[in-house]
Structure formats: C-alpha cells, structure tokens
Amino acid sequence: MSELAKRTIFGLLYVGLMLAAVILPQPYVFLAVFSFLAFMGMWEYQALVDVNTKYPLRRIFDALIAVLMLCAIHELRLEVVPTILPIYIGYVFVSSMYGERSAQPSELAKRLMGHLYITLPLSIAAFCHAGVSIFGSLLEGGISTTQGILLVALIGIWCNDTGAFIFGSQFGKRRLFPSLSPKKSWEGFWGGMLLSMLSTYLLSLYAFPQVNLFGGKPVVILAVGAIISIFATWGDLFESMLKRQAGVKDSGAVIPGHGGVLDRIDSILFVLPAVYYFLSVVL
C-alpha cells in the first residue's frame, strides 16, 4: 500500500471516529475515542519532553489520570475532581523527589504541564459533549448547543488544515514560522482562515438552525472561525516545537501515515479552550 493510500484511509477513519464520537447519542463511543486520545496523548507527550521514560509505571499512571479526569467530567461527577486533583498533585510532588536529582524541578513542571496541555482541553470536549454549558441552553432531543459547538470546532480545524494546504502549496511564498515549520506560509495561513470562517458560518446557520449556535450572530460566528484558524495554527506550531526539541519527526506511530495521536489532535488542544473561553465572554 502506498503512503498516500495509507494516509487517506487512516485519515478518513480518524475523521469518521471523531464525528461518530461527537454525534452518536451513546456516550460510550465518545468516552472510548476520547479516552484513547487522552491516554496516548499523555503517553506521547511524556516521551517528547523526556519525562517518566525511565519509570513506565509512572508514565502509565499519569496517562490514566488524564482518562479518569475526562470520564469523571463527562459523567458530570464533578465532585470527584476536587478529590482527585489534590491527591494526584501530591503524588506528583512526592514521586518527583525520587527521580534523578538534576531533573527534579523540570520533571515536576513537565508532568503538570502535560495535564494543562492535554487533559484540560479534552475535558472541555467532555463538558461540551455532556451538554454542560455556561453560554447556551440544551436542545431537547437531537444535538445540544455545546455538542454543535464541538462539532463545528472540529470541522473548522479540518477545513483550516485543508485550506492551508491548498493555498500554501499553490501560492505559498512567505514563510510563516521557518524555525518551527519551514513549510508553513502566510498564504496558506490566510487560505486556512478563509475556509475555517466559511465552514463555521455555513454550519452554524444552515446545518444546525434549530440549535441557534453562537446566538445566531454573524459577527460572533465569523470571529469563532478566525479563532479556530489562529489557535489551530498555534497548536500545530507548539507541537512542532516539542518535536524539534525531542529531535523527532512524529510524536508516535500509532496512526499509519499520520504519525502519533498528538500529531492529529495538536490543533484541538489549543482551539477548544480558546473557543470555549471566547463564547463564555461574548454570549
């Protein structure tokens, strides 16, 4: 099988699983897909920043904590979170003292940073899928406001990537951030933003008219599309920074033709907190 065919097949499979996780009413599909993303994301992150690589049990435990937090939030067991967090943070502080002395301060920061980088954004996805919102009401039956926002964000990210690739390959001349991603161009960035804003606008007004996403305000809708594009780009560049620091091309090899899980969700990790915070302010 050629690399292009492999990339296409597994890319479509990834998109299908993500759409099924968000759209299907059964929560188990979402929990299965996003728990896998949380576990593998934390697993790959720890390898990139060289933390817990000599302590596999710690590495597994830190990844499982991400899964546990996501599942607790999705099932609205919010009372569990204040119990888990102090115990886990205490565990991280104490266990870090038993590592290599020269790496102790940085190891502690890296482990906590992993949860800010991966667990927090994926927990926002769990909030949205469960229908928890501070800016919208739920639709009785069908898709909720927050599920619709999650779906629009995902599709906006994919459209941004598509637009950036098309415009960048055809018109790209000025490098966007050559020290981290030599192939990215300003022309690709603006093309991605255009497609992201267009997809967000069309989906918000025509795909989910009964849900009234983003308050039905065109200015807010277009702003969300722009935010998706900007933070998707930053998310990709941030992961590129981690990979360059680690001296690797991909974060892993779990998805044939695409690399690791972080290579697929790097944009999501930046976009979801940004969109959620923006909407909590304006709506």
C-alpha positions as CSV (number, residue, x, y, z in Angstrom):
1,M,0.0,0.0,0.0
2,S,1.4,3.4,-1.0
3,E,2.0,6.1,1.6
4,L,-0.7,8.3,0.1
5,A,-3.3,5.5,0.2
6,K,-2.4,4.7,3.7
7,R,-2.6,8.3,4.8
8,T,-6.0,8.7,3.0
9,I,-7.6,5.6,4.5
10,F,-6.5,6.2,8.1
11,G,-7.3,9.9,7.8
12,L,-10.8,9.1,6.8
13,L,-11.1,6.5,9.6
14,Y,-9.9,9.1,12.1
15,V,-12.4,11.7,10.9
16,G,-15.2,9.1,11.0
17,L,-14.4,8.1,14.5
18,M,-14.3,11.7,15.7
19,L,-17.6,12.5,14.0
20,A,-19.2,9.4,15.5
21,A,-17.9,10.2,18.9
22,V,-19.5,13.7,18.9
23,I,-22.7,12.9,17.0
24,L,-23.9,9.5,18.2
25,P,-26.1,9.6,21.3
26,Q,-24.4,6.7,23.1
27,P,-21.8,8.2,25.5
28,Y,-19.7,5.1,25.3
29,V,-18.5,5.9,21.8
30,F,-17.3,9.4,22.9
31,L,-15.7,8.0,26.1
32,A,-13.9,5.2,24.2
33,V,-12.5,7.5,21.5
34,F,-11.5,10.4,23.7
35,S,-10.1,8.2,26.5
36,F,-7.8,6.7,23.8
37,L,-6.8,10.2,22.7
38,A,-6.2,11.3,26.3
39,F,-4.1,8.2,27.2
40,M,-2.0,8.2,24.0
41,G,-1.7,12.0,24.0
42,M,-0.2,11.9,27.5
43,W,2.0,8.9,26.7
44,E,3.5,10.6,23.6
45,Y,3.9,13.9,25.4
46,Q,5.9,12.3,28.1
47,A,8.2,10.8,25.5
48,L,8.6,14.1,23.7
49,V,9.6,16.0,26.9
50,D,11.6,13.1,28.3
51,V,9.7,12.7,31.5
52,N,8.9,9.3,33.2
53,T,10.7,7.5,30.3
54,K,12.7,5.5,32.9
55,Y,9.6,4.9,35.1
56,P,7.0,3.1,32.9
57,L,4.5,2.7,35.8
58,R,4.6,6.5,36.5
59,R,4.1,7.1,32.8
60,I,1.1,4.8,32.7
61,F,-0.4,6.3,35.8
62,D,-0.1,9.9,34.6
63,A,-1.8,8.9,31.3
64,L,-4.6,7.1,33.2
65,I,-5.2,10.2,35.4
66,A,-6.0,12.1,32.2
67,V,-8.5,9.4,31.2
68,L,-10.0,9.4,34.7
69,M,-10.5,13.2,34.8
70,L,-12.1,13.2,31.3
71,C,-14.5,10.4,32.2
72,A,-15.4,12.0,35.6
73,I,-16.2,15.3,33.9
74,H,-18.2,13.7,31.1
75,E,-20.3,11.8,33.5
76,L,-20.8,15.0,35.5
77,R,-19.2,13.6,38.6
78,L,-17.7,16.9,39.2
79,E,-17.4,16.2,42.9
80,V,-14.8,13.6,42.1
81,V,-12.5,16.2,40.5
82,P,-11.6,18.1,43.8
83,T,-10.8,14.8,45.3
84,I,-8.6,13.5,42.5
85,L,-6.6,16.7,41.9
86,P,-5.1,17.2,45.4
87,I,-4.2,13.5,45.7
88,Y,-2.6,13.4,42.2
89,I,-0.7,16.7,42.6
90,G,0.6,15.5,46.0
91,Y,1.6,12.2,44.3
92,V,3.5,14.1,41.5
93,F,5.4,16.3,44.1
94,V,6.4,13.3,46.2
95,S,7.3,10.9,43.4
96,S,9.3,13.6,41.6
97,M,11.7,13.7,44.7
98,Y,12.6,10.1,44.0
99,G,13.8,10.7,40.4
100,E,17.2,11.9,39.2
101,R,18.2,14.9,41.3
102,S,19.3,17.0,38.4
103,A,15.9,16.5,36.6
104,Q,13.6,17.0,39.6
105,P,12.4,20.6,39.1
106,S,12.0,20.3,35.4
107,E,10.3,16.9,35.7
108,L,7.7,18.3,38.1
109,A,6.9,21.1,35.8
110,K,6.7,18.9,32.7
111,R,4.3,16.4,34.3
112,L,1.9,19.2,35.5
113,M,2.2,20.9,32.1
114,G,1.1,17.8,30.4
115,H,-2.3,18.0,32.0
116,L,-2.7,21.7,31.2
117,Y,-1.8,20.9,27.6
118,I,-3.8,17.7,27.1
119,T,-6.2,16.8,30.0
120,L,-7.7,20.3,30.3
121,P,-8.7,20.8,26.6
122,L,-10.0,17.2,26.3
123,S,-12.0,17.8,29.5
124,I,-13.6,20.8,27.8
125,A,-14.6,18.5,24.9
126,A,-16.2,16.2,27.6
127,F,-18.1,19.1,29.0
128,C,-19.4,20.1,25.6
129,H,-20.4,16.5,24.7
130,A,-22.2,16.1,28.0
131,G,-24.2,19.2,27.3
132,V,-22.7,21.3,30.1
133,S,-22.6,24.9,29.1
134,I,-22.3,28.4,30.6
135,F,-23.5,30.1,27.5
136,G,-26.2,28.0,25.8
137,S,-29.3,26.1,26.6
138,L,-29.8,22.4,25.7
139,L,-32.0,21.3,22.9
140,E,-34.5,18.7,24.0
141,G,-33.7,15.8,21.7
142,G,-31.1,15.8,18.9
143,I,-27.9,17.6,19.3
144,S,-27.2,20.1,22.1
145,T,-25.8,23.5,21.7
146,T,-22.5,22.5,23.1
147,Q,-22.3,19.4,21.0
148,G,-22.9,21.5,18.0
149,I,-20.1,23.9,19.0
150,L,-17.7,20.9,19.5
151,L,-18.6,19.6,16.0
152,V,-18.2,23.0,14.3
153,A,-14.8,23.4,16.0
154,L,-13.6,20.0,14.7
155,I,-14.8,20.6,11.2
156,G,-13.4,24.2,11.3
157,I,-10.0,22.8,12.2
158,W,-10.1,20.3,9.4
159,C,-11.2,23.0,6.9
160,N,-8.4,25.2,8.1
161,D,-5.8,22.4,7.5
162,T,-7.3,21.8,4.1
163,G,-7.3,25.5,3.1
164,A,-3.8,26.0,4.4
165,F,-2.5,23.0,2.4
166,I,-4.2,24.1,-0.8
167,F,-3.4,27.8,-0.7
168,G,0.1,27.1,0.7
169,S,1.0,24.6,-2.0
170,Q,-0.3,26.8,-4.8
171,F,0.6,30.3,-3.6
172,G,2.9,29.9,-0.7
173,K,6.0,32.1,-0.8
174,R,6.4,33.9,2.5
175,R,7.4,31.6,5.4
176,L,5.1,31.8,8.4
177,F,7.4,30.4,11.1
178,P,10.5,28.9,9.5
179,S,12.3,28.0,12.7
180,L,9.5,25.6,13.7
181,S,7.7,24.7,10.5
182,P,9.5,25.5,7.3
183,K,6.7,24.5,5.0
184,K,4.0,26.8,6.5
185,S,3.4,30.0,4.7
186,W,1.4,33.2,5.3
187,E,-0.6,32.5,2.1
188,G,-1.5,29.1,3.5
189,F,-2.5,30.6,6.8
190,W,-4.9,33.1,5.2
191,G,-6.3,30.4,3.0
192,G,-6.9,28.2,6.0
193,M,-8.6,31.1,7.9
194,L,-10.9,31.8,4.9
195,L,-12.0,28.2,4.7
196,S,-12.4,27.9,8.5
197,M,-14.6,31.1,8.7
198,L,-16.7,29.9,5.7
199,S,-17.3,26.4,7.1
200,T,-18.1,27.8,10.6
201,Y,-20.6,30.3,9.1
202,L,-22.3,27.7,6.9
203,L,-22.5,25.0,9.5
204,S,-23.8,27.4,12.2
205,L,-26.6,28.9,10.2
206,Y,-27.6,26.1,8.0
207,A,-26.6,22.7,9.4
208,F,-27.9,23.4,12.9
209,P,-30.5,26.2,12.6
210,Q,-32.7,24.7,15.4
211,V,-29.8,24.9,17.9
212,N,-29.0,28.6,17.3
213,L,-25.3,28.2,17.6
214,F,-23.3,31.3,18.7
215,G,-26.6,33.2,19.3
216,G,-27.1,33.3,15.5
217,K,-24.8,36.4,15.4
218,P,-22.8,36.5,12.1
219,V,-20.0,38.6,13.7
220,V,-19.6,36.1,16.5
221,I,-19.7,33.2,14.1
222,L,-17.0,34.7,11.9
223,A,-14.9,35.5,14.9
224,V,-15.1,31.9,16.1
225,G,-14.0,30.8,12.6
226,A,-11.0,33.2,12.8
227,I,-10.2,32.0,16.4
228,I,-10.3,28.4,15.2
229,S,-7.8,29.1,12.5
230,I,-5.4,31.1,14.6
231,F,-5.3,28.7,17.5
232,A,-5.2,25.6,15.3
233,T,-2.0,27.1,13.7
234,W,-0.5,27.9,17.1
235,G,-1.4,24.4,18.3
236,D,0.4,22.8,15.4
237,L,3.4,25.1,15.9
238,F,3.6,24.3,19.6
239,E,3.7,20.6,18.9
240,S,6.3,21.2,16.2
241,M,8.4,22.9,18.9
242,L,8.1,19.9,21.2
243,K,9.1,17.5,18.4
244,R,12.1,19.7,17.3
245,Q,13.3,19.8,20.9
246,A,13.0,16.0,21.0
247,G,14.6,15.6,17.6
248,V,11.8,13.5,16.1
249,K,9.5,13.9,13.0
250,D,6.4,12.5,14.5
251,S,5.1,12.2,18.1
252,G,4.5,8.5,17.6
253,A,3.5,5.8,15.1
254,V,0.1,4.7,16.3
255,I,-1.8,6.1,13.2
256,P,-0.3,4.7,10.0
257,G,0.6,7.5,7.5
258,H,-0.1,10.2,10.1
259,G,2.3,9.6,13.0
260,G,1.1,9.8,16.6
261,V,-2.1,10.9,18.3
262,L,-0.6,14.3,19.2
263,D,0.1,14.9,15.5
264,R,-3.7,14.6,14.9
265,I,-5.0,16.5,18.0
266,D,-2.4,19.2,18.4
267,S,-4.8,21.9,16.9
268,I,-7.8,20.6,19.0
269,L,-5.8,21.2,22.2
270,F,-5.4,24.9,21.5
271,V,-8.7,25.5,19.8
272,L,-11.2,24.1,22.3
273,P,-10.1,26.3,25.3
274,A,-9.9,29.4,23.1
275,V,-13.4,28.9,21.6
276,Y,-15.0,28.0,24.9
277,Y,-13.5,31.0,26.7
278,F,-14.4,33.4,23.9
279,L,-18.0,32.2,23.9
280,S,-18.2,32.3,27.7
281,V,-17.3,36.0,27.5
282,V,-19.5,37.2,24.5
283,L,-22.6,35.0,25.0
